[in-house]
Amino acid sequence: MATLISIIQFIAGIAGCLAVVMSIVLFLHFRWPAAAMWGLKLFVSALSSVLMLVGIGTLIVGLTTNSIFIDVVGLCATIVYFVHFLCVTRSPADGFERVFGAEWKNQIRSEQKKYFLSSRTVLRLPPVSEPRLTQNIEFATIPDTGRKLLCDIWRPQASMKPSGLAFIYLHGSAFYILDKDYGTRPFFRHLATQGHLIMDVAYRLAPETDLMGMIHDVKRAIAWMKENAHSYKVDPNQIILGGGSAGGYLALMAAYTSSESRFTPAELEGKNLDCHAVIAEYPATDLAALYYHTNQHLTTRSVPGKPKKKVPTEMPGWMKKRLGKDFHRLGFDKGFENVGTMPPLMGGHPDECPDRYELFSPITHVTSTCPPTLLIQGSHDIMAPVRATRLLYYRLIAARVAAIMHILPQTDHGFDLLWPNIAPAAHNAFYDVERFMALMAQPAKFQEHTDIKSANIFA
């Protein structure tokens, strides 16, 4: 019996100590190119609920076996992950009430509410019915090259009443890698169960095209959805753009330049490319700020007196093996040297072509005609500067645009893509997105708040 107790204590002690040590990354704000630490932080945050249970289990073992050391380790792990859980599941400070009014919850149809997350603190996504998925639909052909653009369509079950709303989703890519249908299926299933249609778009990436070409592809997706809205039981005036990272950036750019001819493909000139709203998760909102936030002034050029920082250039072998055929599909065979770097895309550094960086930044295109906007980001974002997102938000408010911003503490870039079924931060984002989309499906009047305190803009 004593031997068994010793074994249990040993296992609990090791598990508890590992949980405590790993929790350290939750409190650190890493800067690119610390890719390994960023990945570890995403891993720990996504598993924080599980690691909190590990802490509780360790504490119980310590109490039942009279081990003070195991008690302390278990208590520390439990407290740390519980605090993290509370932080990443809190509500936005200035959210739905300001935009939609105090009674905003009553504006949502009851048939949609029953499929919502019950709260921001759910431990697991609820089971949903399997939606209808049609993959690799051609939605556009690039003039002169014949290049076909593809998308996947997610529809609710035939027995479910459509919401009339279409969500055009643009995957994260750092402008160079990844593809549609990667890490988003739990999110799409969740939204399709609420009656929404999702168009998952595979836009062109660098070096095949530049930022203008990517924006053009998004507008081709908007035009296609408007033209095919009737066959999919979608209201052509209720199309929402959205995405994460580079996809969030492209959603903002396409939404905010819908009537600017220089950002519109020639074959779509004169067509209505307006969208009903835009949802951007951890987007780049100011490309010059992105350049400096990700240390590209140190990784893409030599600076006198400072050594050039190295960036990851190749994926570890074990990751290649795990990805299998997706390694090539997702573009990882391109290498990583230029992933997310702006100078090759922009034709120079910010000090060399500042006008171009400004032209291709969403923050430049804020006007009173911008559609309602939901911004979600982690406060520790390693790639997209949070300060630039805050500035975009306040500019939208100043322009009297309906906008909501939710900054999640202790959360990093891409937090919603790793184990979203159990990741607390992902659930919090889903909570915002599902309610925002449901409200946008209603003829609600927005209540803009114009009392902006300038002292808070740069907080």
WOJONOR-V629576 format. One line per field, one symbol per residue. ss: DSSP state (2 for helix, 1 for strand, 0 for the rest). phi: phi as a letter, one per 30 degrees, with the letter a starting at -180 (. if undefined). psi: psi as a letter, one per 20 degrees, with the letter a starting at -180 (. if undefined). A space follows every 10 residues. Layout:
ss->???
phi->???
psi->???
//
This chain:
ss->0222222222 2222222222 2222222000 0000222222 2222220222 2222222222 2222000222 2222222222 2222222200 0000022222 0002222002 2220000000 0000000000 0111111111 1000000111 1111100000 0000011111 0000000000 0000222222 2200001111 1100000000 2222222222 2222222002 2200000011 1111022222 2222220000 2220022200 0000001111 1000002222 2220022220 0010010000 0000002222 2220022220 0222000000 0022220000 0002222220 0222200000 0111111100 0000022222 2222222200 0011111100 0000000000 0002222222 2222222222 0000000000 000222200
phi->.ddddddddd dddddddddd dddeddcccd cdcddddedd deddddcedd dddddddddd ddddchcddd eddddddddd ddddedddcd dddbcddddc jdcddddcdd ddedcdddad cddadddbdd ddcbchddca bdeicidccc bcccbdeedc dddicccdcc ddahibbiad hbiceedddd ddddjdcccc ccddbdddbc dddddddddd dddddddced dchcddcbcc calbhddded ddddddcecc ddcceedcei ddcdbdabbb chddcbdddd eddchddccc adceibdddd cdcadeedde dddiddeded idddicecdi ddeddcilde dcbddddddc ceddcdbdcd debccbaddc edccddeddd deeddddddi cdbbbbccdh bcdidccchd dbdeddddde eddddddddd dcddcdcdcc dccddcdcd
psi->ghgggggggg ghgggggggg ghihhhjqoq qplmhghggh ggggghjhgg hhhggggggg gghijloggh gggggggggg hgggghgijr qqhnchghgi rhkhhiipqh hhhijqphri kqiqpqqrqp rpppqlppiq ppqhhjpppq rqppqrqhiq pqijppoopo qqikihaarr lojighgggg hhhjjqppoo pnrqrqjhra hghgghhghh gggghhhjgg hjlqoijlpp qrrqchhhgh ggghhikhjo hijpqhijpi qokqqhrpoo plrpiohghg ghhjkiihii qpppipqpqq qpiqqqhhhg hhhchighhj jiiirihjpi phghhikarh ihmhhghghk phhhjpriiq rpppppqqhk pigpphhhgg ggghhgghjk poqppoopqk qrpkhjioli hioghghggh ggghhgghhi iqlqpqnqoi npohhihk.
//
